[in-house]
Amino acid sequence: MNPFRNLSLFQNRLTHVWAFLVATTLASWWLGGSAHRIMEGALAQERFTTTSIIIAIAIIKMRLVIWHFMEVKACPRWLRWTCDAWLLSVAIIVLGLYRFA
């Protein structure tokens, strides 16, 4: 009896998206932790760049969750555009508040 004969789980699109979400979560966690140690004496621009990368990873993850797990991918075009516009506005607002506050 072969336990790997049913590999349909690994061929599923949602499994690949989930694995990517886990990997990017670990990457942003590592980046945030290592950046915290490095940025104690860093310039403001270096801190903003690192924070921008972490926020960009979060926005990409949010889009994947909205499109694939909330199934907006199969919805009308206006709803997909509204969700993408909302994500873009959230990213701009968060980065603006971080940069200028």
C-alpha positions as CSV (number, residue, x, y, z in Angstrom):
1,M,0.0,0.0,0.0
2,N,1.6,3.3,-1.2
3,P,0.7,6.3,1.0
4,F,1.6,8.7,-1.8
5,R,-0.6,7.3,-4.5
6,N,-3.2,10.0,-4.1
7,L,-1.2,13.2,-4.8
8,S,-4.2,15.2,-5.8
9,L,-3.8,17.4,-2.7
10,F,-0.4,18.5,-4.0
11,Q,-1.8,19.3,-7.4
12,N,-4.6,21.5,-6.0
13,R,-4.2,25.3,-6.8
14,L,-5.3,26.2,-3.3
15,T,-2.6,24.1,-1.8
16,H,0.0,26.0,-3.8
17,V,-1.5,29.3,-2.7
18,W,-1.6,28.2,0.9
19,A,2.1,27.0,0.7
20,F,3.1,30.4,-0.8
21,L,1.2,32.2,2.0
22,V,3.0,30.2,4.7
23,A,6.4,30.8,3.0
24,T,5.8,34.6,2.7
25,T,4.6,34.7,6.3
26,L,7.9,33.1,7.4
27,A,9.9,35.4,5.2
28,S,8.2,38.6,6.5
29,W,8.6,37.3,10.1
30,W,12.3,36.7,9.5
31,L,12.7,40.0,7.7
32,G,11.0,41.9,10.6
33,G,13.1,40.2,13.2
34,S,16.4,40.6,11.5
35,A,15.5,44.1,10.5
36,H,14.7,45.0,14.1
37,R,18.2,44.0,15.2
38,I,19.9,45.7,12.3
39,M,17.8,48.9,12.3
40,E,18.7,50.0,15.8
41,G,21.3,52.4,14.3
42,A,19.9,52.5,10.8
43,L,18.8,55.6,8.9
44,A,15.1,56.4,8.5
45,Q,15.2,55.6,4.8
46,E,16.5,52.1,5.5
47,R,13.8,51.5,8.1
48,F,11.1,52.8,5.6
49,T,12.4,50.5,2.9
50,T,12.3,47.4,5.1
51,T,8.9,48.3,6.4
52,S,7.7,48.9,2.8
53,I,8.8,45.4,1.8
54,I,7.0,43.9,4.7
55,I,3.8,45.8,3.9
56,A,4.1,44.9,0.3
57,I,4.3,41.2,1.3
58,A,1.2,41.7,3.4
59,I,-0.7,43.3,0.6
60,I,0.2,40.5,-1.8
61,K,-0.9,37.9,0.8
62,M,-4.2,39.8,1.3
63,R,-4.9,39.8,-2.5
64,L,-4.2,36.1,-2.7
65,V,-6.6,35.4,0.2
66,I,-9.3,37.6,-1.3
67,W,-9.0,36.2,-4.8
68,H,-8.5,32.5,-4.0
69,F,-10.1,31.7,-0.6
70,M,-12.9,34.3,-0.8
71,E,-13.3,33.4,-4.5
72,V,-13.5,36.9,-5.8
73,K,-11.6,35.6,-8.8
74,A,-14.8,34.2,-10.1
75,C,-16.9,37.3,-9.4
76,P,-17.8,40.1,-11.8
77,R,-15.1,42.4,-13.0
78,W,-16.3,45.4,-11.0
79,L,-16.0,43.5,-7.7
80,R,-12.5,42.4,-8.5
81,W,-11.5,45.9,-9.4
82,T,-13.1,47.3,-6.2
83,C,-11.2,44.8,-4.1
84,D,-7.9,45.7,-5.8
85,A,-8.6,49.4,-5.5
86,W,-9.3,48.9,-1.8
87,L,-6.0,47.0,-1.3
88,L,-4.1,49.7,-3.1
89,S,-5.7,52.4,-1.0
90,V,-4.9,50.6,2.2
91,A,-1.3,50.2,1.1
92,I,-1.0,53.9,0.2
93,I,-2.6,55.0,3.5
94,V,-0.5,52.7,5.7
95,L,2.7,53.6,4.0
96,G,1.8,57.3,4.1
97,L,1.0,57.2,7.8
98,Y,4.2,55.3,8.5
99,R,6.3,57.7,6.5
100,F,4.9,61.0,7.5
101,A,3.5,60.4,11.0
